[in-house]
Amino acid sequence: MQDQGSWSDCPSGVVTDMAGALRRRKRWAQLQPILAIGFAFALVSVVGYGLATRDRETPRASLTCREAAQLFAKYHDRSLETDVANDVRKHLSHCPKCREHYAKQFPSEVRNSLSSEPRLVAVATNLAH
């Protein structure tokens, strides 16, 4: 018989718990490279998408009737920036109520069709009637 000295039997379940901990540690070690690759792929995808779409302008939201009506005077005076004037023009081409409101607010401009911008409105107004 061997001398066991200070060794004693392990309590029930200790060896099983140690084996389970080792298996979990091994599984985690196997998963880490896969997770790192997945994270790197996701990061590269997000950065690539951002770089690919950064030069595209986000489409401007179309104007509401209230916003368009507030801009009519500046649109009439041609004091709006081009993109805002285009937004007002687009709104007027699609909204009969605003075309009518603009025509009432600036009747001589619409009637005389002095410029291309109001002419478009006048044509659209005439077509609507």
Residue, then its C-alpha position, 0 to 999 in steps of 0.5 A: m500500500q502507498d502512503q497517501g500522506s496528506w492526500s485525501d479523497c475528493p468530495s463527490g462532484v469536484v472532479t466532474d466540476m473541474a472537468g466541466a470547467l475545463r470543457r467550458r474553457k476549451r469551448w470558449a478558447q475555440l469560439q474566440p477566434i470565430l467571434a473575432i472574425g465575425f466582429a471584424f467582418a461586421l466592422v468592415s461591412v459597416v465602415g465600407y457601407g459608410l464610405a460607399t454612401r457618404d457622398r450620396e446626398t440624403p433626399r430632402a423631405s418634401l415640403t408640407c403645405r404649411e412650409a411651402a406657403q411660408l416660402f411663397a413670398k421668397y419664391h416669388d422674389r427669387s430669393l430662395e436657394t436653388d434647392v429650396a426653390n426647387d422644393v417649392r416648385k415641386h410642391l406647387s406642381h403636385c399640390p392643387k391647394c397650394r397652386e391656388h393659394y400661390a395664384k391668389q397671393f401673386p395673381s399678376e405673376v401667374r397671369n403674366s407668366l413673366s418667368s419660367e418658375p411662375r410660368l410652370v406654376a401658371v401652366a400647372t394651375n391652368l391644367a388643373h382647371 
